[in-house]
Amino acid sequence: MKQAEVKELTTAEIQERIATEKANLVRMKLNHSISPLDNPLQIKVARKTIARLATELRQRELTK
């Protein structure tokens, strides 16, 4: 997810998306520990997506 796409989301959508992405990340890590993922870079991408969403959420809190 690109930063421009994140900026278009509402605050509620960002919070919902963060929760979804975190659950997905935990699931991927667990699956990777049991049997290796086909593409372990998915974990890295998920972490970066969560960081982008959290950064945008924090910027919105500071600008209020």
N, C-alpha and C positions, 0 to 999 in steps of 0.2 A: 504494500500500500504506500503510495507516494504522499509526500507532505501536502501537496495541493488537494488531494482527495480527503485527507484528514481535516483540513480547514473547512471543507464544505459540510462536514457532519455537525449535527447539533451536540450540545453538551451531554444530553441524555444518551444519544447514540454512541458517543465516545465512551462513556462509562460502561454501557452495555457491551461494546466491542472489546474493551479492556478485559472484562470478566470472561468473555468467550475466548479470547486469545490466551489468557492465562491458563484456563482449563485445558485448552488445546496443547499448550506448551508442556504442562504437567503430564498429559497423556502421551505426548511424543517422547518425553524423557523416559517415562516408565517403559514404553514399548522398546525404546532404543537400548535400555539396560538389559531387557530380556533377550531380544534378538535385534541385531543391528538394522537400522533403517536403510532403505535403498539410497536415500539422499540425506545424510546427516546435516547438511547445510540448512535444512528446513528449520532446525532448532535455532540456528543463528538468525535466520530471517524472522522467525516468530518473536525472538527477543527484541530485535530492532523495531518490529512493528509495535510491540507493547511500549517501547521507549518513545516512539514517535507519538503515539496516542497520549501517553502520560505527559509528555512535554507540552503538547497542545492544550491539554486540560489544565495544566499548571499555568500556562500563559494566560488563559482565559480567566483563571482565578485572580491573577495579579493585576489584570487590566480592569477588573471591576471596582 
